[in-house]
Amino acid sequence: MKIKFFVFVIPALLTFVMIFGSAAHAQVGSSISSQPNFTEFSEHVEHATPHAMATENSLVGGIANAYSYAQGERPLWEFGPVSQAKPLGDVAREVRAQKLTARKAEIIFEQEGSKDKGKDEPKIR
């Protein structure tokens, strides 16, 4: 088995790489220039010099220079209704009840290859 692999697969793979590698090089070879291209970055002379800051923008709307002040806590009723969490035991009982009342499969296939010959046939409820 190893001899077949080395005799047939390795030379075929090597031939495949050589053919497609040379084809890819032939396609790209004429489009790549051998002349160097130097990249020049423009300088920003006034990058770090002091200058005036931008105007203030209000995040909540309204006038930019308006000053607001509030004190105290917001009442709880402003946040909406308070929901009570269901206990985990009640959730488990509901899931168990749904599982018992769920629709069952009409045909049941037993495990294939079992010791009893009669079990291979499907049972109909």
C-alpha positions as YAML, in Angstrom:
chain: A
units: angstrom
residues:
- id: 1
  name: MET
  ca: [0.00, 0.00, 0.00]
- id: 2
  name: LYS
  ca: [2.84, 2.41, 0.86]
- id: 3
  name: ILE
  ca: [4.64, 1.61, -2.38]
- id: 4
  name: LYS
  ca: [1.58, 2.52, -4.48]
- id: 5
  name: PHE
  ca: [1.31, 5.79, -2.62]
- id: 6
  name: PHE
  ca: [4.92, 6.77, -3.25]
- id: 7
  name: VAL
  ca: [4.99, 5.51, -6.83]
- id: 8
  name: PHE
  ca: [1.77, 7.11, -8.08]
- id: 9
  name: VAL
  ca: [0.60, 9.87, -5.75]
- id: 10
  name: ILE
  ca: [3.84, 11.73, -5.04]
- id: 11
  name: PRO
  ca: [4.90, 12.12, -8.74]
- id: 12
  name: ALA
  ca: [1.34, 13.10, -9.69]
- id: 13
  name: LEU
  ca: [1.27, 15.73, -6.95]
- id: 14
  name: LEU
  ca: [4.69, 17.06, -7.95]
- id: 15
  name: THR
  ca: [3.61, 17.29, -11.62]
- id: 16
  name: PHE
  ca: [0.40, 19.05, -10.60]
- id: 17
  name: VAL
  ca: [2.30, 21.67, -8.55]
- id: 18
  name: MET
  ca: [4.84, 22.29, -11.32]
- id: 19
  name: ILE
  ca: [2.24, 22.71, -14.08]
- id: 20
  name: PHE
  ca: [-0.09, 24.99, -12.16]
- id: 21
  name: GLY
  ca: [2.78, 26.92, -10.55]
- id: 22
  name: SER
  ca: [4.31, 27.73, -13.92]
- id: 23
  name: ALA
  ca: [0.90, 28.66, -15.32]
- id: 24
  name: ALA
  ca: [0.28, 31.05, -12.44]
- id: 25
  name: HIS
  ca: [3.74, 32.58, -12.82]
- id: 26
  name: ALA
  ca: [3.16, 33.07, -16.58]
- id: 27
  name: GLN
  ca: [-0.06, 34.97, -15.93]
- id: 28
  name: VAL
  ca: [1.41, 37.34, -13.35]
- id: 29
  name: GLY
  ca: [4.95, 37.66, -14.67]
- id: 30
  name: SER
  ca: [4.29, 40.40, -17.23]
- id: 31
  name: SER
  ca: [2.18, 42.57, -14.93]
- id: 32
  name: ILE
  ca: [4.72, 42.92, -12.12]
- id: 33
  name: SER
  ca: [7.26, 45.68, -12.68]
- id: 34
  name: SER
  ca: [10.81, 45.32, -11.44]
- id: 35
  name: GLN
  ca: [11.13, 49.07, -10.91]
- id: 36
  name: PRO
  ca: [10.96, 50.13, -7.25]
- id: 37
  name: ASN
  ca: [8.07, 52.32, -6.18]
- id: 38
  name: PHE
  ca: [8.78, 54.68, -3.30]
- id: 39
  name: THR
  ca: [5.88, 55.78, -1.15]
- id: 40
  name: GLU
  ca: [5.98, 59.36, 0.08]
- id: 41
  name: PHE
  ca: [3.83, 60.43, 2.98]
- id: 42
  name: SER
  ca: [2.66, 64.01, 3.14]
- id: 43
  name: GLU
  ca: [3.80, 65.92, 6.19]
- id: 44
  name: HIS
  ca: [1.37, 67.73, 8.44]
- id: 45
  name: VAL
  ca: [3.34, 70.73, 9.65]
- id: 46
  name: GLU
  ca: [0.63, 72.13, 11.96]
- id: 47
  name: HIS
  ca: [-0.27, 68.82, 13.50]
- id: 48
  name: ALA
  ca: [0.91, 69.67, 17.01]
- id: 49
  name: THR
  ca: [0.58, 73.44, 17.06]
- id: 50
  name: PRO
  ca: [-1.96, 74.97, 19.46]
- id: 51
  name: HIS
  ca: [-5.22, 76.04, 17.87]
- id: 52
  name: ALA
  ca: [-8.84, 76.70, 18.91]
- id: 53
  name: MET
  ca: [-10.96, 73.78, 19.98]
- id: 54
  name: ALA
  ca: [-14.20, 72.81, 18.26]
- id: 55
  name: THR
  ca: [-17.57, 74.07, 19.47]
- id: 56
  name: GLU
  ca: [-19.41, 72.07, 22.09]
- id: 57
  name: ASN
  ca: [-22.21, 69.74, 20.92]
- id: 58
  name: SER
  ca: [-24.99, 68.70, 23.25]
- id: 59
  name: LEU
  ca: [-25.49, 64.95, 23.51]
- id: 60
  name: VAL
  ca: [-29.12, 65.15, 24.69]
- id: 61
  name: GLY
  ca: [-30.30, 67.88, 22.36]
- id: 62
  name: GLY
  ca: [-31.27, 71.45, 23.07]
- id: 63
  name: ILE
  ca: [-28.93, 74.39, 23.37]
- id: 64
  name: ALA
  ca: [-25.23, 73.58, 23.55]
- id: 65
  name: ASN
  ca: [-24.48, 76.10, 26.32]
- id: 66
  name: ALA
  ca: [-27.56, 75.27, 28.41]
- id: 67
  name: TYR
  ca: [-26.80, 74.19, 31.95]
- id: 68
  name: SER
  ca: [-29.09, 71.74, 33.75]
- id: 69
  name: TYR
  ca: [-28.98, 70.44, 37.30]
- id: 70
  name: ALA
  ca: [-31.02, 67.72, 39.00]
- id: 71
  name: GLN
  ca: [-30.95, 66.19, 42.44]
- id: 72
  name: GLY
  ca: [-32.57, 63.16, 43.99]
- id: 73
  name: GLU
  ca: [-33.57, 59.71, 42.83]
- id: 74
  name: ARG
  ca: [-36.02, 58.73, 40.14]
- id: 75
  name: PRO
  ca: [-39.09, 56.93, 41.44]
- id: 76
  name: LEU
  ca: [-39.31, 53.21, 40.68]
- id: 77
  name: TRP
  ca: [-42.60, 53.52, 38.79]
- id: 78
  name: GLU
  ca: [-40.78, 55.38, 35.99]
- id: 79
  name: PHE
  ca: [-38.87, 52.24, 35.08]
- id: 80
  name: GLY
  ca: [-41.89, 50.09, 34.20]
- id: 81
  name: PRO
  ca: [-43.63, 47.16, 35.87]
- id: 82
  name: VAL
  ca: [-41.65, 44.95, 38.22]
- id: 83
  name: SER
  ca: [-41.71, 41.35, 37.02]
- id: 84
  name: GLN
  ca: [-41.48, 38.46, 39.45]
- id: 85
  name: ALA
  ca: [-39.19, 35.60, 38.46]
- id: 86
  name: LYS
  ca: [-40.80, 32.16, 38.26]
- id: 87
  name: PRO
  ca: [-39.29, 29.57, 40.58]
- id: 88
  name: LEU
  ca: [-37.17, 27.00, 38.78]
- id: 89
  name: GLY
  ca: [-39.21, 24.11, 40.19]
- id: 90
  name: ASP
  ca: [-42.42, 25.48, 38.62]
- id: 91
  name: VAL
  ca: [-40.68, 25.83, 35.26]
- id: 92
  name: ALA
  ca: [-39.43, 22.22, 35.48]
- id: 93
  name: ARG
  ca: [-42.94, 20.95, 36.29]
- id: 94
  name: GLU
  ca: [-44.38, 22.82, 33.28]
- id: 95
  name: VAL
  ca: [-41.73, 21.38, 30.97]
- id: 96
  name: ARG
  ca: [-42.40, 17.87, 32.28]
- id: 97
  name: ALA
  ca: [-46.15, 18.31, 31.72]
- id: 98
  name: GLN
  ca: [-45.55, 19.56, 28.17]
- id: 99
  name: LYS
  ca: [-43.27, 16.61, 27.48]
- id: 100
  name: LEU
  ca: [-45.95, 14.13, 28.58]
- id: 101
  name: THR
  ca: [-48.66, 15.75, 26.46]
- id: 102
  name: ALA
  ca: [-46.46, 16.28, 23.39]
- id: 103
  name: ARG
  ca: [-47.26, 14.49, 20.14]
- id: 104
  name: LYS
  ca: [-45.46, 11.16, 19.89]
- id: 105
  name: ALA
  ca: [-44.03, 9.48, 16.79]
- id: 106
  name: GLU
  ca: [-46.32, 6.95, 15.16]
- id: 107
  name: ILE
  ca: [-43.55, 4.60, 13.95]
- id: 108
  name: ILE
  ca: [-40.71, 3.58, 16.23]
- id: 109
  name: PHE
  ca: [-37.59, 1.93, 14.80]
- id: 110
  name: GLU
  ca: [-35.64, -0.27, 17.15]
- id: 111
  name: GLN
  ca: [-31.85, -0.49, 17.08]
- id: 112
  name: GLU
  ca: [-30.60, -2.13, 13.91]
- id: 113
  name: GLY
  ca: [-28.65, -5.36, 14.31]
- id: 114
  name: SER
  ca: [-30.19, -6.34, 17.64]
- id: 115
  name: LYS
  ca: [-30.13, -10.01, 18.73]
- id: 116
  name: ASP
  ca: [-33.88, -10.50, 18.39]
- id: 117
  name: LYS
  ca: [-35.03, -10.70, 14.78]
- id: 118
  name: GLY
  ca: [-38.49, -9.33, 15.56]
- id: 119
  name: LYS
  ca: [-37.10, -6.05, 16.90]
- id: 120
  name: ASP
  ca: [-35.80, -4.88, 13.52]
- id: 121
  name: GLU
  ca: [-39.31, -4.29, 12.26]
- id: 122
  name: PRO
  ca: [-40.97, -0.95, 13.05]
- id: 123
  name: LYS
  ca: [-43.67, -0.84, 15.70]
- id: 124
  name: ILE
  ca: [-46.80, 1.17, 15.05]
- id: 125
  name: ARG
  ca: [-48.59, 2.81, 17.97]
...
